[in-house]
Amino acid sequence: MTLSTLDYSIILGYLVLVVLIGIFLSRKAGKSLNHYFLGGNQIKWYFLGLSNASGMFDISGVMWSVTLLFVYGLKSAWIPWLWPVWNQVFIMVFLALWIRRSNVMTGASWVLTRFSGKGGVYSKNIIILFAVISAIGFIAYFFEGIGKFCEAILPFDLTLQIGSFTIPSKNSYAFLIISLTTLYTLKGGIFSVVATEVFQYFIMTLSSIAIAVIVFFSVSSETISEVVPHGWDQLFFGWEMNLDWSDTLPALNDKIATDGFEFIGVLFMMMLFKGVFSSLAGPVPGYDMQRILSTKSPFEAAKMSGFTILVLYAPRYLMIAAFAVLALVYLTPELQRMTDIDFEILLPETISQLVPTGLKGLILAGLLAAFMGTFAAVVNAAPAYIANDLLKKNLIPNKDEKTYVRYGYLAAVVIVGLGMLFGFFATSLNTITLWITASLYGGYTAANVLKWIWWRFNGHGYFWGMLAGLLASTLKLVFLSDWIDIYLFPAILAFSLLGCLLGSLCTPPDDMETLKSFYKSVKPWGFWKPVLKEVQKQDTSFEPNQSFSRDSFNVIVGIIWQMTLVVWPVYLLIKKWEGLVISLLVFFICTLFLKKYWYDPLKKEHYEQN
């Protein structure tokens, strides 16, 4: 890629600025573990929401999403349900409240408010292990994405030859960017992460609007229709995708078959099945949970989660739609002449060939910002489990706080190093994404659903359920790597559920005092009748949570609301006016419903309790 002096200046200026922010905030962050990892619960909820949104605006995800939209058209809006993306809706509606009421620092500390005795200790240790493994998986995902991106956009060949061992240029780029990001993250903790992510969010939003304006005024709907197959611009589907690229890019038919998304009807049912369970399980121990625990109150945690959805999807999909449209219209002739196509580099190739000077530098700085923000959030969250839950509370207690912060630095360096090692051997973004979302998170689901809804589920059940899930997802990765991950989700879920049930039913229930304390403070709905009776013996005024029906309604409305934020930018840039009007109208109606049935009751409850 040819970059001008202006482009280089914008990128370099951004990199220098974020490092300076990390250094500037390092003194404030180093006061204690709470300040370093949670900001002392002093950060405004809307800053945390912008930070959370920026953290989800990651470069690897944008590259993956551009490829999905290029290949599958509007139907690609359903594919992120693999994650599922609407787990944020469950968090917004009720889980943020339940999690924040614990007043702890990490997910590992949180489980000790739910489980007691040896089972609680085992549960805490397995969640630490899961947090570290998932962080390593995400870092490998980031390593693969940023390496491909930088190799495609930057003009330098950084291939290294060490004896008989060759380090590809993309891996050298990934190592340099990740090392720089780790540096400023270590210095400033969550203060640095949030401050830079808020700054990065505005860069990304400005970049998204700028490139969307260019595409809107330069590409017609007729031009798009000439290069895409029938059904590409349709959101809804039957049992199969029914997208035939034979006339323009036959290689895409092979990619659709390889991805495993051809039978989208069956896939959709699997995504719904997995999505409900995975979302009810709550956020995995990482930056999403960290943002919730960093808020000042449960009310602000819920507002932060809803604000994250509102400010994330429209800017993100403006950028995704703009680059997908540019690639379709202007890169298709070049792709037709190629015999070996890596569709995951469509984004950097589009920037390289089609974006004008100046804007190119801004967009590249924005995408680097997105990567660095997401990566920094993971690097800041995972070491808390080692520094706080493993070292401070078990292995080396009674040290001063700054010592544990330094141990957090060391833990971050080790986790990043392992993540880069795994990323070096990764085959593709799609492979890593599907393993994380379907297999690894599949092993997390059963235990973390039961912890909310069933009083008899104990710490031993949690430990064995999580261990069985981790084992099943690892075996899948090693021995069944060619299988489509989501289709194995029921097997992984069943294996984990078996561990949960055997572990719980073969051991005594948890201590009733722990259960009463948890149930009274968190107030989940579910099967808690024996505990409810014990609580009401001491507090006759205590009322159980009766909001299951309202929460379920709000989740359904919230999922539709979120989906409109995904599709209206696409409709806008492909100039499908009917779809645009309908999606905006549905968004407005859903917003009114959420205001009346989610936000107003939430606000009323908050002010009644304070």
Secondary structure, 3 states (H helix, E strand, C coil): CCCCHHHHHHHHHHHHHHHHHHHHHHHHHCCCHHHHHHHHHCCCHHHHHHHHHHHCCCHHHHHHHHHHHHHHHHHHHHHHHHCCCCHHHHHHHHHHHHHHCCCCCCHHHHHHHHCCHHHHHHHHHHHHHHHHHHHHHHHHHHHHHHHHHHHHHCCCCCCEEECCEEECHHHHHHHHHHHHHHHHHHHHHHHHHHHHHHHHHHHHHHHHHHHHHHHHHHCCHHHHHHHCCCCCCCCCCCCCCCCCCCCCCCHHHHHHHHHCCCCHHHHHHHHHHHHHHHHHHCCCCCHHHHHHHHCCCHHHHHHHHHHHHHHHHHHHHHHHHHHHHHHHHHHHHHHHCCCCCCHHHHHHHHHHHHCCCCHHHHHHHHHHHHHHHHHHHHHHHHHHHHHHHHHHHHHCCCCCHHHHHHHHHHHHHHHHHHHHHHHHCCCCHHHHHHHHHHHHHHHHHHHHHHHHHECCCCHHHHHHHHHHHHHHHHHHHHHCCCCCHHHHHHHHHHHHHHHHHHHHHCCCCCCHHHHHHHHHHHCCCCECHHHHHHHHHHCCCCCCCCCHHHHHHHHHHHHHHHHHHHHHHHHHHHCCHHHHHHHHHHHHHHHHHHHHHHHHHHHHHHHHHC
